[in-house]
Amino acid sequence: MLHELRVENLLLIERAELRLTAGLNVLTGETGAGKTVLAHALDLLLGGKARAGIVRPGASEAWVEGVFDLPDALRATIGDRLPEDAEDLVLARRVSAEGRTRAYVGGRTATVSDLQEIAAGLISFYGQHEHRKLTLATAQLDLLDSACGPEHLERRAAFGAVHARARGLERRLEELREVAGARERELDLLQFELAEIEAAAPDVAEAAELRGARERLRHVEALRLAAHEAADALAPEDGDGVVSLLGGGAAGLEGVGGVDAELDRLTERVRALGYEAQDVAGELRRYVDGLDADPEALEATEERLTVLDRLQRKYGGSIEAVLEHAATCRARRDELQGAEVAMEDATAALDAARAELDTRARELRAAREAQAPLFAQAVRERLGALAMEAARFEVVVTEREPTATGADAVEFRIAANPGVPAGPLRDIASGGELSRVMLSIMGVANDGSGATLVFDEVDAGIGGVTARAVGEQLRELGAGRQVVCITHLPQIASLAARHFSIEKDVSVEPARTTVRTLEQREVVGELVRMLGAEADDVAARRHAKELLKAA
């Protein structure tokens, strides 16, 4: 039950606070006064999309807040967001002038999807054009399934999961079949490329070593001459070189050894230079001796590098890329070689999923076919109370290709007049008849639900005795739950447990809408206005009082 609704800076409403009661609550007012603003406020609490320009001119944001009873089932679901002693649940929505929105549950920020999920069990909203939705086959299927009960809805959800799995397997099988068509050609190419790479056995370290060897072999004479001359400069076989000169210098310094510690350190360094020069000279001679000037070695190195360069040009520009391409080829080869097994597995899984779908579809159909006549009978009884005693209402269940909701199509059919064959609900010509059918269907669909029912001008296209019957139906709905109805009809308004009047003041800019809870003595005046009479019209006031007395 919705206890309070607070609205601030939403379109025409600067501030409004409605304290609702159990039973039938009605909202009335002149056309254009802003009744639909309240409907939009409730839609925002349901997580609906905020329309552009809904913030009152001059305000920075709009605010909608609803205070609800907290059902035990909902407390178990969202109890961690609320104080342990919480008795009410507060849902709210903030909309900035720039169009950004924030949702709140129990005073804490939440996502819009959270708000939608929570509010769905608290409010059922039926707008002015709800009857259009009822003409859709999907909506009719949903209504019948809801009437089948929670266990049926769980079976439907399970069917949807299996259906999604089957669709995924169908796509996978199709992919495998496409792979199989080009499998042999692709395998041949992969095997060729792998054989070429594996025969060459490229290696990053080897490639670097080969390039270094090629440079040495290409310049072997220049290298030999430079190394030989450097060795002779350091330690020639005859004559004085760097080693000899360093040895003489060290010997002269050693003659004054022990006199000055600083000079002793320098003497040691000169001696070390002599040793190092001698060692380098030996290394240079060994380098010269080790140089290979064999033309065949250069030719072999060039050939090996040619093979590696060709692989790099074909498969990525580097040895690393060639090796990575080989790994990709192996993985793809393994996938193709396993495609046949994968196809067999996918086919078996798809057959099993389809068999499960058939079983689950039969269970869903049995439940729908059992519920359809009960649903239709309940709707017929309600239509009889709405001056459509002769109407025939049927719920027809037929087979169709499986979708996520099962393998059935549901169609609501009605014959509003005797002797006329029943036809699809969408073909009903009279708006008044459609409004009454919609109200009857909604009444049946919501039996057993504790959600607040909100009807936005469900009385469109009706009047007279029928209007009274619609009002009685709304009041009957409100006997065990809360109903909120936005209406233009005094016959319906007279049956309200609580009456709110919506008035627009155009003497200020921007125009401002106010919402008042009418006292009992004020209700007569509002009914007179709804009857289209002047406030002092005696006959109209008498009629208004009679409506209230009959209520």
WOJOTA-V267838 format. One record per residue. N is the residue number from 0. PHI is phi in degrees with one decimal (none if undefined). PSI is psi in degrees with one decimal (NA if undefined). BURIAL is b if it has 9 or more other C-alpha atoms within 8 Angstrom, else e. Layout:
[[N PHI PSI BURIAL] [N PHI PSI BURIAL]]
This chain:
[[0 none 139.1 b] [1 -92.3 114.7 b] [2 -84.9 -45.8 b] [3 -138.3 144.3 b] [4 -129.5 121.5 b] [5 -116.9 133.5 b] [6 -132.7 132.6 b] [7 -133.8 132.1 b] [8 55.7 39.1 b] [9 -106.1 106.2 b] [10 53.0 -116.5 b] [11 -77.9 -18.9 b] [12 -85.8 117.2 b] [13 -79.9 -46.6 b] [14 -158.3 132.3 b] [15 -146.7 142.5 b] [16 -136.4 117.7 b] [17 -110.1 127.1 b] [18 -106.3 105.1 e] [19 -90.3 165.4 b] [20 -125.6 174.3 b] [21 -70.5 161.0 b] [22 84.4 -150.9 b] [23 -91.6 119.9 b] [24 -109.2 131.0 b] [25 -119.3 148.6 b] [26 -122.8 124.1 b] [27 -129.5 162.3 b] [28 166.7 165.7 b] [29 -62.0 154.9 e] [30 -59.2 130.7 e] [31 88.9 -0.6 e] [32 -74.4 -21.6 b] [33 121.0 19.0 b] [34 -62.0 -38.1 b] [35 -70.3 -17.3 e] [36 -63.2 -41.6 b] [37 -65.8 -36.2 e] [38 -62.8 -40.1 b] [39 -68.9 -34.0 e] [40 -60.8 -43.4 b] [41 -66.3 -36.8 e] [42 -63.6 -36.7 b] [43 -63.3 -38.6 b] [44 -65.3 -25.3 b] [45 -82.0 0.5 b] [46 89.1 16.2 b] [47 -67.6 164.0 e] [48 -75.6 136.2 e] [49 -79.4 121.5 b] [50 -71.5 155.0 e] [51 -65.9 141.4 e] [52 74.6 24.5 e] [53 -87.0 -12.3 b] [54 -78.6 131.9 b] [55 -56.3 134.7 b] [56 -52.9 132.8 e] [57 92.4 -13.0 e] [58 -97.8 152.3 b] [59 -86.9 -22.4 e] [60 -160.5 160.2 b] [61 -111.3 152.5 b] [62 -137.8 131.8 b] [63 -128.7 132.9 b] [64 -141.1 135.8 b] [65 -127.0 136.4 b] [66 -109.0 119.4 b] [67 -118.8 156.8 b] [68 -59.9 151.3 b] [69 -107.6 99.6 b] [70 -64.4 150.6 e] [71 -59.4 -40.2 e] [72 -62.7 -39.3 e] [73 -72.5 -35.4 b] [74 -60.9 -39.0 b] [75 -66.5 -29.2 e] [76 -80.8 -43.3 e] [77 -119.3 20.7 e] [78 -57.7 -28.2 b] [79 -69.9 -13.0 e] [80 -93.3 -5.2 e] [81 -123.4 154.9 e] [82 -61.7 150.8 e] [83 -61.0 -31.9 e] [84 -95.4 13.9 e] [85 -64.6 132.1 e] [86 -107.2 -21.5 e] [87 -120.6 162.3 e] [88 -121.9 127.1 b] [89 -107.0 120.7 b] [90 -109.2 140.9 b] [91 -146.8 159.5 b] [92 -143.6 130.8 b] [93 -113.2 133.2 b] [94 -125.9 120.5 b] [95 -81.7 162.8 b] [96 -61.9 -24.4 b] [97 -83.5 -4.7 e] [98 100.2 -2.0 b] [99 -76.8 144.7 e] [100 -126.5 152.0 b] [101 -132.9 142.1 b] [102 -111.7 149.3 b] [103 -136.4 137.2 b] [104 -127.4 117.9 b] [105 61.1 31.4 b] [106 85.1 -4.1 e] [107 -108.7 148.0 e] [108 -65.0 145.7 e] [109 -146.6 170.4 b] [110 -85.3 160.3 b] [111 -62.9 -35.2 b] [112 -65.7 -34.7 e] [113 -60.9 -45.2 e] [114 -61.8 -43.6 b] [115 -60.3 -45.0 b] [116 -65.3 -41.8 e] [117 -73.6 -46.1 b] [118 -68.6 -24.0 b] [119 -58.5 -31.2 b] [120 -88.6 -2.1 b] [121 -108.4 -32.2 b] [122 -134.8 135.8 b] [123 -115.8 116.6 b] [124 -107.5 130.5 b] [125 -127.5 107.3 b] [126 -83.3 -175.7 b] [127 -60.4 -29.3 b] [128 -110.6 23.1 e] [129 -61.9 -30.0 b] [130 -62.0 -27.1 b] [131 -66.2 -38.5 e] [132 -64.8 -34.6 e] [133 -66.7 -17.5 b] [134 -82.0 -8.5 b] [135 -82.1 137.0 b] [136 -60.7 -37.1 b] [137 -64.6 -39.5 e] [138 -66.8 -39.1 b] [139 -66.2 -39.4 b] [140 -63.2 -43.5 b] [141 -61.9 -40.6 e] [142 -65.0 -44.6 b] [143 -64.6 -41.3 b] [144 -64.3 -38.6 b] [145 -61.5 -38.3 b] [146 -69.1 -20.7 b] [147 -75.2 -14.7 b] [148 104.1 168.3 e] [149 -64.7 -34.9 e] [150 -65.1 -38.1 e] [151 -64.8 -40.9 b] [152 -63.9 -35.3 b] [153 -65.9 -40.7 e] [154 -64.1 -38.3 b] [155 -64.2 -41.9 b] [156 -63.1 -39.9 b] [157 -64.2 -40.1 e] [158 -60.0 -43.3 b] [159 -60.5 -38.7 b] [160 -66.1 -42.9 b] [161 -66.8 -38.6 b] [162 -62.2 -42.3 b] [163 -63.2 -39.9 b] [164 -64.5 -41.4 b] [165 -63.9 -41.0 b] [166 -63.2 -40.1 e] [167 -62.9 -39.8 e] [168 -67.5 -36.5 b] [169 -62.5 -43.1 b] [170 -65.5 -40.8 e] [171 -63.4 -42.4 b] [172 -64.7 -39.0 b] [173 -64.1 -41.2 e] [174 -61.8 -42.4 e] [175 -65.4 -35.5 b] [176 -67.9 -38.9 b] [177 -64.3 -39.2 e] [178 -63.4 -42.2 b] [179 -61.8 -33.4 b] [180 -62.2 -39.4 e] [181 -105.2 12.3 e] [182 -61.9 -48.7 b] [183 -65.1 -44.0 e] [184 -61.2 -45.1 e] [185 -67.8 -37.6 e] [186 -62.2 -41.3 b] [187 -60.2 -44.1 e] [188 -65.4 -43.1 e] [189 -62.5 -43.1 b] [190 -63.7 -39.8 b] [191 -62.9 -48.0 e] [192 -65.3 -41.4 b] [193 -63.6 -41.8 b] [194 -61.8 -41.4 e] [195 -63.6 -44.0 e] [196 -71.0 -44.4 b] [197 -67.5 -33.7 e] [198 -64.8 -37.9 e] [199 -77.5 -26.1 e] [200 47.0 59.2 e] [201 -65.7 148.4 b] [202 -143.0 134.0 e] [203 -62.2 -45.6 e] [204 -65.4 -40.9 e] [205 -62.0 -42.5 e] [206 -61.3 -41.8 b] [207 -65.8 -40.5 e] [208 -66.3 -39.9 e] [209 -64.2 -40.6 b] [210 -65.3 -38.2 b] [211 -65.5 -42.2 e] [212 -63.5 -39.5 b] [213 -61.2 -41.9 b] [214 -64.8 -39.7 e] [215 -63.4 -45.7 b] [216 -66.5 -34.2 b] [217 -69.0 -28.3 e] [218 -122.0 32.8 e] [219 -62.4 -41.0 b] [220 -66.8 -43.8 e] [221 -64.0 -38.5 e] [222 -65.7 -43.2 b] [223 -62.9 -44.3 b] [224 -65.3 -43.8 e] [225 -65.3 -41.6 e] [226 -68.0 -39.3 b] [227 -65.2 -44.0 b] [228 -65.2 -39.6 e] [229 -64.6 -40.0 b] [230 -64.5 -42.2 b] [231 -65.3 -35.7 b] [232 -66.3 -31.7 b] [233 -82.2 -49.2 b] [234 -146.1 79.3 b] [235 -67.0 156.0 b] [236 -68.9 -27.3 e] [237 -139.8 142.9 e] [238 94.7 177.8 e] [239 -92.7 138.3 b] [240 -130.5 -167.4 b] [241 -60.0 -39.7 b] [242 -63.5 -44.0 b] [243 -65.0 -43.4 b] [244 -64.3 -42.6 b] [245 -63.8 -34.9 b] [246 -67.2 -39.8 b] [247 -65.1 -40.7 e] [248 -63.5 -41.1 b] [249 -66.0 -38.3 b] [250 -64.3 -40.3 e] [251 -65.0 -38.4 e] [252 -69.4 -35.6 b] [253 -64.9 -22.1 e] [254 -64.4 -21.9 e] [255 -114.3 20.8 e] [256 -61.3 144.4 b] [257 86.5 -5.6 e] [258 -82.1 -45.2 e] [259 -131.4 122.2 e] [260 -62.1 -36.9 e] [261 -65.9 -42.8 e] [262 -68.0 -32.5 e] [263 -60.6 -40.1 b] [264 -64.2 -40.3 e] [265 -67.4 -36.8 e] [266 -59.3 -42.9 b] [267 -62.8 -36.9 b] [268 -68.7 -40.7 e] [269 -62.7 -42.3 b] [270 -61.5 -40.7 b] [271 -66.2 -35.0 e] [272 -64.4 -37.7 b] [273 -63.6 -45.1 b] [274 -60.4 -44.3 b] [275 -64.5 -41.7 e] [276 -63.7 -40.1 b] [277 -63.2 -41.1 b] [278 -67.8 -42.7 e] [279 -63.4 -39.8 b] [280 -60.5 -42.6 b] [281 -62.9 -42.1 b] [282 -61.4 -41.9 e] [283 -63.2 -41.6 b] [284 -66.6 -40.4 b] [285 -64.2 -36.6 e] [286 -61.2 -43.5 b] [287 -62.9 -43.5 b] [288 -64.5 -29.0 e] [289 -87.3 -10.2 e] [290 -67.0 131.3 e] [291 -106.8 120.0 e] [292 -101.0 20.5 e] [293 -68.4 118.4 e] [294 -61.0 -30.3 e] [295 -68.0 -34.6 e] [296 -65.0 -41.0 b] [297 -64.1 -41.3 b] [298 -63.4 -42.6 e] [299 -64.8 -40.1 e] [300 -64.4 -43.5 b] [301 -61.5 -40.9 b] [302 -64.9 -43.0 e] [303 -64.1 -42.9 e] [304 -66.7 -31.8 b] [305 -63.0 -42.4 e] [306 -61.7 -46.7 b] [307 -65.9 -39.1 b] [308 -64.4 -38.2 e] [309 -63.7 -41.6 e] [310 -62.6 -41.2 b] [311 -64.6 -40.1 b] [312 -64.4 -35.5 b] [313 -80.5 -32.5 e] [314 -126.2 28.5 b] [315 131.2 -7.5 b] [316 94.9 -6.5 b] [317 -152.6 160.2 b] [318 -62.4 -37.7 b] [319 -59.9 -42.9 e] [320 -65.5 -37.2 b] [321 -62.8 -44.6 b] [322 -65.7 -37.7 b] [323 -66.2 -40.1 e] [324 -62.2 -38.6 b] [325 -63.6 -40.6 b] [326 -64.4 -40.1 e] [327 -62.9 -41.9 e] [328 -62.3 -41.3 b] [329 -63.9 -42.6 b] [330 -64.4 -43.0 e] [331 -67.0 -38.4 e] [332 -61.6 -44.5 b] [333 -63.0 -39.1 e] [334 -63.6 -43.7 e] [335 -67.7 -39.7 b] [336 -66.6 -27.1 e] [337 -92.8 2.4 e] [338 -63.7 -36.9 b] [339 -64.7 -44.2 b] [340 -64.6 -42.3 e] [341 -62.3 -37.8 b] [342 -65.1 -40.6 b] [343 -64.4 -42.6 e] [344 -64.5 -43.4 e] [345 -65.6 -38.8 b] [346 -63.7 -43.3 b] [347 -65.0 -41.6 e] [348 -65.6 -38.3 b] [349 -67.9 -41.7 b] [350 -60.0 -41.5 e] [351 -66.1 -40.5 e] [352 -65.1 -40.1 b] [353 -67.0 -38.6 b] [354 -64.1 -41.3 e] [355 -65.2 -38.7 b] [356 -61.1 -42.9 b] [357 -60.0 -44.4 e] [358 -63.5 -48.2 e] [359 -66.6 -35.0 b] [360 -64.4 -38.9 b] [361 -65.5 -38.2 e] [362 -63.6 -43.9 e] [363 -63.2 -43.1 b] [364 -65.3 -40.4 b] [365 -61.3 -43.0 e] [366 -66.1 -40.9 b] [367 -67.6 -42.2 b] [368 -67.3 -31.5 b] [369 -73.2 -36.3 e] [370 -82.2 -27.9 b] [371 -54.6 -50.5 b] [372 -66.1 -33.4 b] [373 -67.1 -41.9 e] [374 -62.5 -45.8 b] [375 -62.7 -42.2 b] [376 -63.1 -42.0 b] [377 -63.3 -38.6 b] [378 -67.6 -41.5 b] [379 -60.4 -39.8 b] [380 -63.3 -40.7 e] [381 -69.6 -36.5 b] [382 -63.7 -36.4 b] [383 -60.9 -35.4 b] [384 -75.4 -9.7 b] [385 -110.3 32.5 b] [386 62.6 32.5 b] [387 -129.4 51.6 b] [388 -62.0 -32.5 b] [389 -87.1 -2.4 e] [390 -69.4 141.3 b] [391 -109.3 125.6 b] [392 -121.0 130.3 b] [393 -130.6 150.1 b] [394 -118.9 114.8 b] [395 -107.7 126.8 b] [396 -110.4 123.2 b] [397 -128.6 157.7 e] [398 -79.9 153.0 e] [399 -154.6 177.6 e] [400 -63.6 139.1 e] [401 -60.2 139.0 b] [402 -126.5 -170.1 e] [403 -66.0 -17.3 b] [404 -101.9 2.8 b] [405 127.8 -167.2 b] [406 -115.9 32.6 b] [407 -127.4 149.8 b] [408 -112.9 137.6 b] [409 -116.2 132.7 b] [410 -132.9 128.3 b] [411 -86.2 127.4 b] [412 -123.4 146.6 b] [413 -146.6 144.3 b] [414 -120.9 109.4 b] [415 -72.5 -23.5 b] [416 -128.3 149.9 e] [417 -60.9 147.5 e] [418 80.4 -2.1 e] [419 -105.0 128.8 e] [420 -63.9 145.0 e] [421 -66.8 137.3 b] [422 -130.7 172.3 e] [423 -57.1 145.3 b] [424 -56.0 -33.5 b] [425 -66.8 -16.2 e] [426 -91.4 0.7 e] [427 -65.6 130.5 b] [428 -86.7 -35.4 e] [429 -82.0 124.5 e] [430 -63.2 -36.8 b] [431 -64.1 -42.6 b] [432 -63.3 -42.2 b] [433 -65.4 -36.8 b] [434 -63.3 -42.1 b] [435 -68.6 -39.2 b] [436 -63.1 -43.1 b] [437 -60.6 -44.8 b] [438 -63.3 -40.6 b] [439 -64.7 -44.6 b] [440 -64.4 -43.3 b] [441 -64.2 -36.4 e] [442 -63.4 -43.5 b] [443 -67.8 -43.6 b] [444 -64.7 -27.4 b] [445 -101.3 6.5 e] [446 -58.9 130.6 e] [447 87.2 -6.3 e] [448 -92.4 145.2 e] [449 -97.1 2.7 e] [450 -68.2 146.8 b] [451 -68.1 130.4 b] [452 -96.0 127.7 b] [453 -118.5 121.6 b] [454 -115.4 122.3 b] [455 -101.3 98.2 b] [456 56.0 49.6 b] [457 -67.6 -12.9 b] [458 -86.3 11.7 b] [459 -58.3 131.8 b] [460 82.9 10.5 e] [461 -125.8 167.2 b] [462 -170.5 -176.3 b] [463 60.1 -138.6 e] [464 -62.9 -36.0 e] [465 -62.6 -39.0 b] [466 -60.8 -41.2 b] [467 -63.3 -41.1 b] [468 -64.6 -39.1 b] [469 -63.0 -42.2 b] [470 -61.0 -42.5 b] [471 -62.0 -38.0 b] [472 -64.4 -41.5 b] [473 -65.1 -42.2 b] [474 -65.8 -36.8 b] [475 -63.1 -41.4 e] [476 -59.7 -36.5 b] [477 -78.2 -2.4 b] [478 -67.8 -33.0 e] [479 -116.7 8.3 e] [480 -162.4 -178.7 b] [481 -97.6 135.2 b] [482 -126.7 134.4 b] [483 -119.7 126.7 b] [484 -131.9 125.3 b] [485 -92.7 120.7 b] [486 -141.9 157.8 b] [487 -107.8 -5.4 b] [488 -99.4 125.7 b] [489 -66.0 -28.1 b] [490 -61.9 -35.7 b] [491 -80.1 -44.1 b] [492 -60.1 -32.4 b] [493 -67.9 -15.6 b] [494 -94.0 3.2 b] [495 -72.7 144.4 b] [496 -79.1 -29.5 b] [497 -144.9 135.8 b] [498 -120.4 126.7 b] [499 -112.9 135.1 b] [500 -108.9 132.9 b] [501 -111.2 121.0 b] [502 -128.0 142.9 b] [503 -110.0 132.5 b] [504 -107.2 110.1 b] [505 -96.0 5.0 e] [506 -78.4 -9.9 e] [507 -116.0 159.5 e] [508 -122.1 130.8 e] [509 -68.9 163.4 e] [510 -56.7 150.4 b] [511 -129.4 135.1 b] [512 -106.2 135.4 b] [513 -119.7 153.8 b] [514 -123.5 125.8 b] [515 -121.3 143.5 e] [516 -85.5 121.2 b] [517 -80.3 132.9 b] [518 -73.2 163.6 e] [519 -57.4 -38.4 e] [520 -70.2 -20.2 e] [521 -87.9 -16.4 e] [522 -64.0 -39.0 b] [523 -57.1 -45.6 b] [524 -61.4 -39.1 b] [525 -68.8 -36.5 b] [526 -67.0 -37.0 b] [527 -60.4 -45.5 b] [528 -60.1 -41.8 b] [529 -67.1 -26.4 b] [530 -76.8 -6.4 b] [531 82.1 21.1 e] [532 -110.3 165.3 b] [533 -72.9 157.3 e] [534 -61.9 -29.9 e] [535 -96.8 12.6 e] [536 -72.2 111.8 e] [537 -64.3 -44.5 e] [538 -63.1 -41.5 e] [539 -65.2 -40.3 b] [540 -65.3 -37.9 b] [541 -62.9 -43.2 e] [542 -62.7 -42.1 e] [543 -61.6 -43.7 b] [544 -64.4 -36.6 b] [545 -65.5 -38.9 e] [546 -60.6 -44.4 b] [547 -66.9 -39.2 b] [548 -65.2 -40.8 e] [549 -66.4 -28.5 e] [550 -69.7 NA e]]
